[in-house]
């Protein structure tokens, strides 16, 4: 098979689907620092986290040593409705760019929720149902996570309460309505439904909100509602664990044709899709079995890796969640109302933060209009309208392919196409009407928030 022409779409069969999630932390020499109790600054216990999260998910969150977690049969059966997802050879893009590079993308938008988020949503809903809960609460930025979770909760007959970042609630009304179609209640955040929401509105009148704000509201709602727990679509170890189905499938598909990637690229907000995509490849790098170049791409308006600091910080603006050691811009930082709503988070996954800090991964930030330039180019050439978040990875994949054109190097590039942009037409409209701006915070603006980071001994 290694000598065959690579097809446009490399599909796996059901028998080739992963049967276990891969826990990257098991192979990390430097493990992510533990979550800390915000009151005592001591590592959080399983009992403390169980007041917020589902019990089985807490075990996954805290386990840094078990390399594989078996995927329950009921979740695997659900996955089969839309997985394995295709790994696509971007022949048309390669030709248009006139590059010697070989470009592949793992397409996660071929399900009703429109993104990779369903991989973890169905797992978290399954464990909530197994625990006998009444419902769950969450936050959502662009709305893809909220859409995926509402779909998963509908499947398991669970109630779903979503706090949607206000600017996305207004910019993406159709995704909001998909959530409601699946039975979820959707509230723009910050809101007056919670005490922390009222406090944020008082301190920041007229704010467009942030993921940090919405997390605070969702957590408060969960802990004050009997039979509810909070679930999260990114950042946490458990979420990156579930998303490794992306990377495991990608590696199986590449191995099938004897392909070894040189560069692996993903957009990065909280870290779920990037962590899931690179996990098995990073595992090989950590074990000394192979080497790859990993690139995290984030918005220039919310540059946690490229301009943040590696420190303990609150995971939410309301300061009700545990402290995590991560690259952060400060939990009070509220980014501009850019159109990549799923990447508007002040911090980065502790796993990815540690890998970046150890020099095992690179990071770049890109301006919004440059991202949409790439999105439109990709749509015209490859025929898929990409989500604004995914388009960050497309931007850098194109840039790397053009570098290969300059040098004549025949590198293999793999990137994650995390979802479709068919509910993001307001953003595309702003771009086409030249009403889109590139706001990039100054060093002085960031310093205001970084100076407020908690002091941890």
Secondary structure, DSSP 4 states (H G I P E B T S, - for coil): -TTSPPPSEEPPPGGGS-SEEE-GGGG-SSPPPPPB-TTT-SBPPHHHHHTTS-HHHHHHHH-SS--EEEPPHHHHHHHTTT-SPPEEE-HHHHHHHT-S-EEEEEE---STT-BTTHHHHHHHHHHHHHTT-SEEEEEESSSHHHHHHHHHHHHTT-EEEEEEEHHHHHH-HHHHHHHHHTT-EEEEES-SSSHHHHHHHHHSTT----HHHHHHHHHHHHHTSTTEEE--SSSSHHHHHHTHHHHHHHHHHHHHTT---SEEEEE-SSSHHHHHHHHHHHHHHHTTS---EEEEEEEGGG-HHHHSEEEEEESSTTS-SPEEEEEES-TT------S-GGG--SB--HHHHHHHHTTSSEEEEE-HHHHHHHHHHHHHHHS--B-HHHHHHHHHHHHHHHHHHHHT---EEEEEE-BB-TT-HHHHHHHHTT--------HHHHHHHHTT-----
